[in-house]
Amino acid sequence: MSADVQSFKNVMSRWPSGVSVITTVHEGEWHGFTANSFASVSIEPMLISMSMAKTLHTGTLILTSRIFTVNILRQEQAHLGQRFAGMIPEYKERRFEGLNITLTETGCPLLPDTLGWMSCRVYQAIDVGASTLILGEVIDCYAAEAGEPLLYYRRQWGQFSPFSA
């Protein structure tokens, strides 16, 4: 399977600046962390960007392995966002434990039942001071037919809108 422009647009349409889990594999081990910031950069080639603080260990792993997957979480998957944010103590070192994981063609873990995902190769990394801007070339992607995204707003997980009364 490989990404096409329409699939890429469908996945990006599921992304309302909500919560995602970025996964990678390094030396045979899976790694993941919660993120809430990435953006579409171009369609030709299909690129996304994400900013990573240089202090994050996972960013170093992504730059070393050169592969990552963005898993866009559904509203009812707040527990996964919290798990990969390190907010649930029993999962600090075993974040993938008990999950029905499949792998992308790059070997990165895919979380179950997400709203969508994009499997990427690092296209370019740009030093921007305290952070690294990582451009990922989308090589495969998927968007679920329906579902509501998990949002993080005012330090709360769920389906929140900054525009609601």
C-alpha positions as CSV (number, residue, x, y, z in Angstrom):
1,M,0.0,0.0,0.0
2,S,1.2,3.5,-0.6
3,A,-0.1,7.1,-0.1
4,D,-2.0,8.9,-2.7
5,V,-3.0,12.6,-2.7
6,Q,-6.7,11.9,-1.9
7,S,-5.8,9.6,1.0
8,F,-3.4,12.2,2.3
9,K,-6.1,14.9,2.1
10,N,-8.6,12.5,3.9
11,V,-6.2,11.9,6.8
12,M,-5.4,15.6,7.1
13,S,-9.2,16.4,7.2
14,R,-9.4,14.2,10.4
15,W,-6.8,16.4,12.1
16,P,-8.4,19.5,13.8
17,S,-5.2,20.3,15.8
18,G,-6.1,17.5,18.2
19,V,-4.0,14.7,19.8
20,S,-1.8,12.3,18.1
21,V,0.7,9.7,19.2
22,I,4.0,9.6,17.2
23,T,5.6,6.2,17.1
24,T,8.9,5.0,15.8
25,V,11.2,2.0,16.1
26,H,14.8,2.1,17.0
27,E,17.1,-0.9,17.3
28,G,14.1,-3.2,17.3
29,E,12.3,-1.4,20.1
30,W,9.0,0.6,19.8
31,H,8.8,4.1,21.1
32,G,5.9,6.6,21.3
33,F,4.9,9.9,22.6
34,T,1.9,12.2,22.6
35,A,2.0,15.3,20.3
36,N,-0.5,17.9,19.4
37,S,1.3,19.8,16.7
38,F,2.0,18.8,13.1
39,A,1.0,20.4,9.8
40,S,0.7,19.6,6.1
41,V,3.5,21.3,4.2
42,S,2.9,20.2,0.6
43,I,1.1,17.8,-1.6
44,E,3.8,17.3,-4.2
45,P,5.6,15.7,-2.5
46,M,3.3,14.8,0.4
47,L,5.0,16.3,3.4
48,I,4.1,17.0,7.0
49,S,6.1,18.9,9.6
50,M,6.4,18.7,13.3
51,S,8.5,20.6,15.8
52,M,10.4,18.6,18.3
53,A,12.2,20.0,21.4
54,K,15.8,18.9,21.2
55,T,15.5,17.7,24.8
56,L,13.0,15.0,23.8
57,H,14.6,11.5,23.6
58,T,12.0,10.4,21.0
59,G,13.0,13.1,18.6
60,T,16.6,11.8,18.7
61,L,15.3,8.3,18.0
62,I,13.2,9.6,15.0
63,L,16.2,11.4,13.6
64,T,18.4,8.3,14.0
65,S,15.8,5.8,12.6
66,R,14.6,8.2,9.9
67,I,11.0,6.8,10.2
68,F,7.9,7.6,12.2
69,T,4.1,7.2,12.2
70,V,1.5,9.8,13.3
71,N,-1.5,8.1,14.9
72,I,-4.5,10.5,15.1
73,L,-6.6,9.6,18.2
74,R,-10.4,9.3,18.4
75,Q,-12.4,11.2,21.1
76,E,-12.8,8.0,23.1
77,Q,-9.0,7.3,23.1
78,A,-8.0,9.8,25.8
79,H,-6.5,6.9,27.7
80,L,-4.0,6.4,24.9
81,G,-3.1,10.0,24.8
82,Q,-2.6,10.0,28.6
83,R,-0.7,6.7,28.4
84,F,1.8,8.0,25.8
85,A,2.1,11.4,27.6
86,G,3.4,9.5,30.6
87,M,0.4,10.4,32.8
88,I,-0.4,6.9,33.8
89,P,2.4,5.6,36.0
90,E,1.9,1.9,35.3
91,Y,2.6,2.5,31.6
92,K,5.7,4.7,31.8
93,E,8.0,1.9,30.5
94,R,5.4,-0.4,28.9
95,R,3.3,2.0,26.8
96,F,2.4,-0.6,24.2
97,E,1.6,-3.3,26.7
98,G,-1.9,-4.9,26.0
99,L,-2.5,-3.0,22.8
100,N,-3.3,-4.8,19.5
101,I,-0.4,-3.4,17.5
102,T,0.2,-3.7,13.8
103,L,3.1,-2.4,11.9
104,T,3.4,0.0,9.0
105,E,5.6,-0.9,6.0
106,T,8.4,0.9,7.8
107,G,8.0,-1.2,10.9
108,C,6.6,1.6,13.1
109,P,3.8,0.6,15.5
110,L,0.2,1.5,14.5
111,L,-2.2,2.0,17.5
112,P,-5.5,0.2,17.2
113,D,-8.7,1.9,15.9
114,T,-7.3,5.4,15.4
115,L,-9.1,8.0,13.4
116,G,-6.3,8.0,10.9
117,W,-2.5,7.6,10.5
118,M,0.4,8.6,8.3
119,S,3.6,6.6,8.0
120,C,6.6,8.8,7.1
121,R,10.3,8.9,6.3
122,V,12.3,11.8,7.5
123,Y,12.6,14.1,4.5
124,Q,14.6,16.8,6.2
125,A,15.5,18.1,9.6
126,I,16.0,21.8,10.2
127,D,17.6,23.2,13.3
128,V,15.5,26.0,14.7
129,G,17.2,26.8,18.0
130,A,15.8,24.8,20.9
131,S,13.8,22.7,18.5
132,T,14.2,20.7,15.4
133,L,11.6,21.0,12.6
134,I,11.2,17.5,11.1
135,L,9.7,17.2,7.7
136,G,8.2,13.8,7.0
137,E,7.5,12.4,3.6
138,V,4.2,10.5,3.8
139,I,4.7,7.0,2.3
140,D,1.5,5.4,3.5
141,C,-1.7,6.7,5.2
142,Y,-5.2,5.8,6.2
143,A,-8.3,7.7,7.2
144,A,-11.2,6.0,9.0
145,E,-14.7,6.5,7.6
146,A,-16.1,8.4,10.6
147,G,-15.3,9.4,14.1
148,E,-14.6,12.4,16.3
149,P,-11.0,13.5,17.0
150,L,-9.6,13.7,20.5
151,L,-8.9,17.3,21.4
152,Y,-6.7,18.7,24.2
153,Y,-8.0,22.1,25.4
154,R,-7.4,23.9,28.6
155,R,-5.5,21.0,30.1
156,Q,-8.5,18.6,29.5
157,W,-8.8,15.6,27.2
158,G,-12.0,15.1,25.2
159,Q,-14.2,16.7,22.6
160,F,-13.8,20.4,23.5
161,S,-14.2,23.4,21.3
162,P,-12.6,26.8,22.2
163,F,-15.6,28.4,20.5
164,S,-18.3,26.8,22.6
165,A,-20.2,28.8,25.2
